[in-house]
Amino acid sequence: MEAVPNRAEAPERKPVDTFPHFNETYSPALFQSALSAASAAHPHGASVTVNPASHYADHRMFLTPDAKAGYAVSPSGEVVSGFKHPDSQYKDVGRRITEHATVVGGGTHLNAYDPVLPAMYSKSQFKAVARVPWNTEYEPEGWKGGKPDVVFMSSDVTGKQNVYRKNQGKSLGAGEDSYDTGLNIASKQADKNISKRKAQVDAARAKAGIPEGKYGK
């Protein structure tokens, strides 16, 4: 009988470049637990806000079967708490989350730290519409990522991949209400695109054989 290799001897598992299979979960506790584990294990885990389980009670929540990646969508259509555990078997999870959120989860807008994530999300047809400068008052515990702008993006389904450019989106300054204003701009812009986006989402669902379900807000 062949000996089972120990962890040190086991070959490193390389991520696979396939679309993750997300299942909708109705357990805020399960979702929050998976998110917390990923945040604790990831070197940049501080960039993802880990809310209490009760925060997700009115959200739609999605996890891969192994709970190593997932995201949630708020009642307003904001894509939040997207995460990937370092042990996840999938590549390019951030982009896949936004694609899945648009087609299945009813996601319409989001915010992300400049510039890596906005560039990634633009590939799945999200467009930067506003931005606010870094505010140290809201700096996450354990943050080591510099002082990036927070970029607000809306789903911009045109059939073509967006190209994110530096300083894209309206600069809102550092006012007290700037963050809420940015979210509002992204949400309203997404609403303007909803008919166009719904037509493309329905076409994508039909092509993929995804059953019709709740769409948008």
SULVENPE-V870754 format. One record per helix or strand of 3 or more residues. SS is the DSSP state (H for helix, E for strand). FROM is the first residue (numbers start at 1). LEN is the number of residues. If there is no record, write none. Layout:
SS;FROM;LEN
SS;FROM;LEN
//
This chain:
E;22;4
H;28;14
H;45;3
H;53;4
E;60;5
E;69;5
E;78;7
H;93;13
E;109;5
H;116;7
E;126;7
H;136;3
E;150;6
H;178;15
H;194;15
//
